[in-house]
Amino acid sequence: MDTLGGAEFAPAQTYLNTATCGLLPRRTVEAVKLLAEENAAGGPDGAGSFEVVAAARAGFARLVGVDPDRVAIGATVSTHAAIVAASLPAGAEVLYPEGDFSSLITPFVVRGDLKARSAPLEELAGAVRPGTDLVVFSSVQSADGRVADLAALREAAATHGARTLLDATQSAGWLPLDAGAYDYTVAGGYKFLLCPRGTSFLTVTEEAQESLVPVHGGWFAGEDRYGSCYGPVERFAASARRFDEAPAFLAYHGAERSLALLHEIGVEAVHPHVTGLAARFRAGVERMGYASVPAVSATVAVPGLGRLVPGLARAGVIASDRAGSLRVSFHLYNSAADVDRALGVLSGLAGHSS
C-alpha cells in the first residue's frame, strides 16, 4: 500500500501518531508562511482574509455533508462543547461513554446542576432512556480507536427524544460522516483533518440551532461584523456562524489548504487505506502474541506495550502511550512499509524487554 499524500508530505521518521497530531501538508505550511510574512511586512492583507476563512468553513462542510451555513468555527472542541452544555436547562440528563475524552464531557460535568451519567461505550445505546436529554459521544475513542455504533445510538436517541452531540475529532478525515444526522457535531482540526492547531468546527442542524445560546458571542458572530464591534452584538448571524469564535487567521489560512487536499483525495479513498494499514499492524502484533483492542479503525491500541514507546522513538518510529497501551494511528501519508518497519522495531523491543 503506497501513500495517498504524494509530494505533500515528507516525514523524517516513521510517523504513526496522527491521533495525537496530524502532519501538515506542504501547501498548508506555505499558506501559513505567506500570511506570516505579510503580517511581518505590514501588508494590507497581513491580518488575514475573511474569504479564506469562509473557504475553510465550506471545505469542512463539504467533507461532512452539510451546508456551510450549518458550520461554526473555533479553536477547541471544549469551547464548542461548552456552548451546548451552557445552553441546557438545569436538571437535564446527559449520557456519555465511560472514559471518553475529557474536553468533550467535562463541560457538562462541571456545571453541577445537570444529571450527567455514563455507561460503557458498547452499552451506551441501551442506556438511553426516557428523560435522557442529550447523548454525547465520540465516533472513535481517543484512547484505543474503538468505533461507536453510530446507527444504534442515533436510533436510541430518536426513540427517546434525546438530542445527539458527536465528537468527530478522531474520525473526521478518514471515516465518512454525515454531520446532518446529529443535532451537533464537533471536530478538532489538527488531527486527521491535517489542519494547524487552533482550528475546530461545530455543526448544528437548523432545528437544533434554536436550542443554543451564543454565550461567547463577539463581533465575529454578528450578522454585520463591523457593525458589531462596539457595544453588545445586537443581531447575531442567522446561520450557525452566530456560534463562531474570531478565527486564528494563521491557522485557518492553513486549514483551507488542508481541507482542500482531503477533498481532492476523498475520504472514500482514505478510509480503506488507513483501515487496511491498521489491519496489517494488528495482524503483525498478533503474530508476536499480543492482543490489540478490537476495532475497524485508523487507530490501534495494544495493551501493555505503552512502555515501548520511548524505544520506538529512539528507532525513529513515533507512536503514543495511552493508559499503558501502545497506540498507533495511520493516515494518508503512511504506507505498508511504515507498518512493517514499526513491527520490526517492535518485535526487537518486545523480545528484549520480555
N, C-alpha and C positions, 0 to 999 in steps of 0.2 A: 504494500500500500504506500504509494508516494504521497507527499504532502499536497494540500489543495491551495496553499498560500503562494506558491511560486516565489518570485523575487521580492515579494513584500516583506519576507521575514528571513533573518539570518541569525538564529540564536547561536551564541558562542558555546553553549553547553546543551546537554540533553534535557530539555525543559519540559517537565511533566507536572506543572504546578498551576495550571490555569484556574483551578478552583480557588486559589489564593489571589492571583493577579494574572490577567492575560497579557500577552506580548503586544506591543504597539506596532501596527504596520508602518512601513516606511512612509507612505503617503500621509499618515497621521502625524508622524514626527515632523515632517516637512511643514504641515499646516500650522502646528504649534510654534515651530521655529519662526515661520514667516510673520505670524502675528506678534510674537515676542520682539522681533526685530523692528517691526513697525511701531510698536509701543515704545521701544527704547529710543527710536529716532524722532518721536513726537509727530508721526504722520497722522493725517486726518482719520485714517481707518484703524489706528492702533488700539483703540478702546475695544474693538470687537464689533461684529456685524449681527444685527437682528436677523438678516436674511439667512445667514449661515446657521444660526440657532433654529430658525424655522425649518431649514432643510434637515437638520439633525432630528428635530421632532418628527418630521414627515418620514425620515428614514426608519426610525424606530417603529412608527405606526405601521409602515408597510411590512416590516418584519413580523409583527404580531397581529396583523389582520384587522386593524381598526382605522377609523378616520383620524387624521391629525388633531381634529377638534376634541378628541377624546383623550389626548395625552397632555399631561403636565410634566414639566421638567424640574429638576432639583439637583442636589448634590449627594444626598444619602438616603438610603432606604428607611432609616429610623425616622427621618423627618416626614416622609410620606406616611409611614405607619402612624405617626403621632397625630396627623390630621384626622385620620379615621378614628383613632382612639379618643381624641378630644371631642369628636362630634357625637359620640354615643351618649345616650341618656344614662343617668345613674341607675344602677341595678341591671343593666343589660348583661346578658350572658355571652361570654366569648370562649370559644373552644379552640384549642391549638394542640399540635403534636408534642409529646414529651421530647425534650432535647432539641427542639427547633432553634434556629439561630436567634441570638438574644436581641439583635437590632429589630427583628420583626415582632417579637412578642412582648418585650419589656414595656413599650409604651402603653400597653393595655393593662399589664400587671401593676405598674406603679401608680395608676390612678387611685386604686384602693376602694373605689365605690362601684367597680364592675365585678360581676361574678365570673372570674377567669378560672377556667379549669382545663386540664389536659388529659390526653389519652395516648396510648401508643399509636404510632403512625398507622400501623396495619389495622387498628381497631377504630380509627378516627371516624370513618363514615358511620359506623354503627353507634358511635357515641353522640351523634347529632340527635337532638330530642325536641319535643315541643317546648318552646320557651328559649331555645338557642337563638340568639340574635345574629351572631357573626361567627363564621368558621374561618380561622386564619391559619395558613399553612404554606410551606414551601413546596414547589413542584418537585424539587430534588434536594435531598438533605445535604447540607454542607459537610457534615462530619464523615459521611460514609457513602454518599451517592445514591441512596435508596430513592426510588421514584414513587411519588404518591399515586394512589388510584384516583386519578382526576375525575373520571366519569362517575365513579361511585360517590365521590364527595359532592360533585355538582348535583347528582340525583338526590342524595340525602338532604342537602341544603334546600333544594327546591321543595321537597316533600314537607319539610317542617317550616318553610317560610323564612329561612335564615339567609342572610347575605354572605358573600364569599370574598375573602381577600387572599389572593395568591401572590407569593413571592417567587418570581422567576429568575432571581439573581444567578442561581446555579444551573439554569437551563436555557434562558434566552440566548440565542446564538447557535445552539445545536439541536434543541428539542422543538419541534413545531408547536406553535402556541396560537390559540385563538383567544386573545385577551378579552374580546367581547363576550365570552362565555362566563365571565366572572364580573361581579359588581365592581371590584377594584383589583388591579394588579400593580405590583411594584417590581422594579428591577434595578440593581446596581449595574453601572455601565462598564466597570473596569475589570470584569472577569471575562466571560465568554462573549461579550459584545465588543471586546477589544478596544474600548474607549479609555481615554485618560481618567485617572481618579478625579472626582468632582463632578461626575455625570451620573444621574439616576432618572428614572422615569416612573410616573404614576399614570395608570389608565383608569378612567371612571366611565361607566355607562351613563348615557343621558338620563336615565331614570334614577340611578343612584346618586347622581351629582347633587341633587337637592338635599341629600342626607348629610352632606359635608359642609362644614363651616371653614372658610379660608382664614384660619386662625393666625397664620403668619403672613397674611396678605400685605404686600408692599406695592410700590409703584409699578413693578413689572407685571403684576397681576391685574392691573387696571385695564378697562376696555380702551381708554385713551391713556397710554403710558405716560406721555409727557404732560398730560393734563392731570396726572395723579401724583405728582412729585411733592406737593405741599399740602399739609392738612390730611385728614383721613381720606382714604380712597372712597369716592362717592359711588362709583359704579364699577364693579368687577367685571372682567371679561365674561361674556355669555357662555363661552366654551370652558373646557377643563383647564384652560390657561389661567383661570382665576386662582388655581392652586399652585401656580409657578413660584419657584424661588428665582430671584435675579440670578442669571447664569454666571458661572465662572467661564468667561469667554475663551480663555486659552483651552480649557478642557473641551468646550463644545465645538470649537473650530476643529479640533482633532476628531471628536466624536462623529462629526458629519462625514469625514473621510472613512472612518472605520465602519460605520453602518452602511455606507455605500458599497464597500468591499464585500461585506457579508451578503448584501442583496445581489451583487454580481455573481458570487459563488453559489448562493442559495442554501438555506437551512436544510432543504431536502437532500442536498449533497453532503453537507457537513454531518448530518445525523448518522447515516450508515458508516461514514468514515470513522468517526470517533467511537461509536459503539463497537465497531469491528476491532479497532485497536485495543479497546478496553477488554474485549473478549479474549484477544490474543494474550494480553497480560494476565488475565485471570487463569487461563489455561496453563500458563507458564508457572505461576506461583503454586497452582495445584499440583503440578508435576514435582515441585520441590517438597510437597507435603503440607502446604499451608492452605487454609480455607479463607477465601475472601467473602465479604458481605455480599449476599446475592442481590443483583440488580442488573437491569439492562440500561446502562448509563454511560456517560463520558467519564465518570469518576469511579475509581476502585479503591476500596479500603481493605487492608489486610491486618486484622487484629494481631497485636503482639509484636509487630515489626517496626513500630514507630521509632524504636531505639536505633534503627539502622539509618535513619535519615542523615545524620552528620557524616557517616561513612560514604553514603551515596553522593553527598555534596562534594566531598573531597575527590571523588572519582568523576565529578562533572555531571552528575545526574541530580536534578533539582526536583524534590518532592516535599511532602509535608508530614509532620507528626501530629495527628489529631486524636487526643484521648488514648494514646498508646498505640494507635493504628498507623500503619504506613498508608498515606493517601496519595495516589497519583491520579492525574486527570489529563485528558487528551483533547487537542483541538486541531484545527485545520493545518497548523504548521508542524504537526507530528507525523511520523511515518512508522512503518513496521520496523525499520532499522532502529528507531528510538526505543521501541518496546524491547527488541532483542538485546540491545546494549544494556538497558536497565535490568533486564532479567539476568544477564551475565554478571553484572556487578553485584546484584542482589544475591545471586547464588553463592558467590565467593564470600560475601559478608556474612550471610546466614550460616554457611558452613563453618566459618572461622569463629563465630560467636556461640555456636551450639556446644 
